[in-house]
Amino acid sequence: MKKLQLVSLTVLGLSVILWTAGRMFFPLPDWAVRGNGVVMLIAMALLVFSSVRLRLKNS
């Protein structure tokens, strides 16, 4: 679970960086914004899942 948490946090961070760069520096096409949003939602769900599992396992 710790590995899943680290990977999902990394993917979420890269997704936020891409989203910010698309808003600030260069416009992204519609399909890229939608795809990035889907990846961001999946990464958030996996991050929450792995964090809750680790917390329940440790308590």
C-alpha positions in Angstrom: 0.0 0.0 0.0 2.9 2.4 0.7 4.1 1.9 -2.9 0.6 2.6 -4.3 0.4 5.7 -2.1 3.7 7.0 -3.4 2.9 6.3 -7.0 -0.5 7.9 -6.8 0.9 11.0 -5.1 3.5 11.3 -7.8 1.0 10.9 -10.6 -1.3 13.5 -8.9 1.6 15.9 -8.5 2.5 15.6 -12.2 -1.1 16.0 -13.2 -1.4 19.2 -11.1 1.8 20.5 -12.7 0.4 19.8 -16.2 -2.9 21.4 -15.3 -1.1 24.5 -14.0 1.2 24.7 -17.0 -1.8 24.4 -19.3 -3.5 27.3 -17.5 -0.5 29.6 -17.2 1.9 29.0 -20.1 0.3 27.3 -23.1 -3.3 26.2 -23.8 -3.9 22.5 -23.9 -6.3 20.9 -26.4 -9.7 19.8 -25.0 -8.9 16.1 -25.1 -5.7 16.7 -23.1 -7.6 18.6 -20.4 -10.2 16.0 -20.1 -7.7 13.2 -20.1 -5.7 15.0 -17.4 -8.9 15.4 -15.3 -9.6 11.7 -15.5 -6.1 10.8 -14.5 -6.3 13.3 -11.6 -9.6 11.8 -10.4 -8.2 8.3 -10.5 -5.0 9.3 -8.7 -7.0 11.1 -6.0 -9.2 8.0 -5.4 -6.2 5.7 -5.2 -4.4 8.1 -2.9 -7.4 8.2 -0.5 -7.8 4.4 -0.7 -4.2 3.6 0.1 -4.0 6.2 2.9 -7.1 4.9 4.6 -5.8 1.3 4.3 -2.5 2.2 5.8 -4.0 4.1 8.6 -6.4 1.2 9.4 -3.6 -1.3 9.2 -1.4 0.7 11.6 -4.1 1.3 14.2 
